[in-house]
Amino acid sequence: MTYKMKQVCEQTGLTEKAVRLYVQKRLVQPVVEEGLHKNSITFTEKDIEELKQIAILRDADFSIAEIAELKENPEKVY
């Protein structure tokens, strides 16, 4: 099953601005289809779970850079 931005925001509690930032920073990598006037972003269940984890880490005062580092090097999690 796939989800659009509004559904993702409802399920994660994140704002559209936050989700777009996390996509831009490549913390999540949904399917982005470039359109003539605007891009269409389609999310999977995995993307939603990753966004929920990011939200938890951000609430715990992790920076975007720290989250990116954890995603790249999960063995650093104690």
Secondary structure, 3 states (H helix, E strand, C coil): CEECHHHHHHHHCCCHHHHHHHHHCCCCCCEEECCCCCCEEEEEHHHHHHHHHHHHHHHCCCCHHHHHHHHHCHHHCC
